[in-house]
């Protein structure tokens, strides 16, 4: 880590034991496209456990439809670009804007790598108290603060690109992100405005305090250049189709 990077580290005593069976959460579609999920401390698991299965199915269906719509829009834009290139029927400005739109959507869906300013957030869990609800809180705050691309990696090299259909499940010591089991320390790489992202995590009672309350350590490093290189599967949804 460079000397220019700024760090915030806090630790805390081991919290009381909190049992969360499985807190499965559909993440980034809710946060990145207009519906903001607010999660605070231990209340998150209770709220998820209290949610009705019918409500969760509605959320899942909406997320699937949103991703299908984005993938469909990307495909249409790519077809338009190819058509314009073949016929030479578009101005340079039109082609540049169309390419920019394709790249922006691909970053949101997670099918291309991205680089830019951002933060690297390392969540250590020496006392095995940090579960999925804490990681959800971290991701929610990053997205709400304007993170444009996020990946989560873990000890041992496993890495997951967060997309519009991402989910988190599991309790402390057994966390699963999009079907991949991750072990602490958890490392979040997020592209966005570094001071804004760092400040969002460091508000009183925010992520850094929450991690400490669960017995972990949270370190935030701001950087002028980070890379989100993990890609999501480009296969189409099995059931969802874009609506009219």
N, C-alpha and C positions, 0 to 999 in steps of 0.2 A: 504494500500500500504506500503511495507517494507521500512525501512530507507535506505536500500542499493540501492533501486531503484533510478535511475537518471531521472530527469524531465526536460522538456523544455516546457514552457508555453508562449504563446504570445497572445495578444489581439489587436484589432484594431477598428477604428471607423466604424459606419454603412456604408456599401458601397452604391453606387447608385443602384437603383432597376433594376434588370435584369430579364426579363421574359423569361423563357424557358418553352415551352408548354409541350412536353414530350421528354426527351432525353433518349431513350431506347438504351442500349449498351450491346453487347455481350462481356463479359470481359475476363475471365481467359484463354480461349483457345487461344486467340490472344496473351496474355502476357506470358503464361506458356509454350507454345510449339512453340516459334520461331518468332512470329510476335509481335513486340513491339508497343503498342499504346502510343504515346506521347500526353499528354493533359496538357495545361497550362491555368490556370485562366479562364476568361470569354470566351476565344476563343473556349472552348470545346463545349458549347451548340450550337454556330454558326456552327461549323464543322458538328455536328450531324444533325442539322436541314437542312444543305445543302446537306447531303448525299442522293443519289438517292435511291428510294425504291428497285430498282433492285439490287443495290450494297449491301444493307442491307440484302436482301434475300439470296444473295450469301454467305455472311458472316455467316448467320444463318444456312444455309445448311452445310457449311464447319464445323461449330462447332458441329452440330448434328452428322455428320459423324465421327468427331474425338472422340466424347464421345462414340458413338456406337462401334468404333474400340477398344477403351480402355476397355470397358465392355466386349467385345468379347475376348480380349486378357486375361483378368482376368479369364473368364470362362474356356478358354483353359488351362491356367496354373493350375487352380484348378483341372481340370480333369486329367492333367498330374500328379499332386501330388498324387491324389487318386489312379491312376493306379500304380505309382511307389510304393506307400505304400502297396498296395494289393499284388503286385508281388515281392516285395523286389528287384526290378530290378535297383535301382539307388544307387549310392554312397551317403554317408552323404553330401559330398560337393555339389552334384547336387541338393539334396533335400533342403539344406540350401539356395542355390542360387535361386531356384525356389520360395521358401517361401518368400525370401527377395523381389523378383520381384513382387509377388502378393501384398505384403504389400505396396510397393512403389506405385504401380498403384492404389490401393484402396485409399491411402491418396490423390493422385491427383484427383481422381474422387469424393472423399468426402464421401465414404461409410463406413469409419472406423474413430474412434477417433485417435487423435495424441497428443503427448506431446514432449516437447523439449525447448531449449532456444528460446527466441524471445522477442517481444515487445507487450505492450498493449497501444493502441492509443485511447485517449478519445477526441472526438470532441463535444464540447458544442455549443449550438446555441441560446444564450439568446435573440437575436434580430430577429430570424427567417429569416436568410439570407442564410443559408447553404442548397443548393439543391443537386440534384443527380450528377451534374457535379463536385461538390467539392468532394463528396464521391468517384466518379469514379477516380478522380485524386489521392486520397489517396490509393485506391486499386491498381491502375496502378503503383505507385511508390513502394509500398510494393512488388508486384510481380516482377517488374523489378529489385529490389534489392535482389531478391533471396528467397522471402518467399515461403515456401513449403506447408503451410496449413494456411488458413485464415477463420475466422468466424466473422460475424458482429452481434452485439447485440444492444439492444436499451432500453430506459427507458420503464419499464413495463414488461420486461422479454423476449420479442420476440427475436429470434436469427436465423441467416441464415448461413449455411456453404457455402462458395464460391466454386463453381466447374467450370468445363470447359464450362458449358452452362449458367452461371450466367448472370443476367442483372439487370440494375438499371433504374428507371424511376421516374419522378415527379419533382416538384419544391420545394422550401423551405417550410417546414411545412407539406409537403405531399409526402414523399419519400417512394418508393416501391422498395424492393430488392427481386427478384425472386417471386413476387406475394405477399410478406409479407410487410405490411405497418409498417415502423419503425419511432419512435419518438426520437428526441434528448433528452439526449446526445447519440451519436453514439459511440459504443466501438468496436474497431477492435483488435482482438487477432491474432497475426501472428507468426508462427514458422519460425525461420531462425537465421542468425548471428545477435545478438542484436545490436552491434555497427554499422554494415553496414546498417541495416534497419533504425535505428534512424538517421544516417547521411543522408540517402536518403530523409528523410522527412524534414530535417533541412537545406537543401541547400538554398542559396539565391534565392528568388522567388519560392521556393518549396511549399510543402503542408502546413507547418505551416504558412508561409506568406500568402498563398492563403486563408486559413481558416480565418485568421485575416482580410484580405481584405473584406471578406464577413460578417464581424461582429461577427465571432465565436472565440472560444478559442480551441487550440489544445495542448494536453498534451501527451507526449511520455514517457513511463516508460520501461526501459530495465529490463529483468529478466532472471535468469538462468533456469527457468522452467515455462512454460505456458502450458495451456491445451486447445486444440480445440476439443470440445466434441460433438458439433452439427453435425448431420449426414444428408446427402442428401437422397432423395428417390431413392431406388435401381431399380425402374421400368425401363424397357427398353424403348428407344425412340419409338414413335408411327410410324414414317415414315422412319427415316434414318437407313441405313444398312452400314456395313463396305464395302469399295470399294475393288477391287481386287488389 
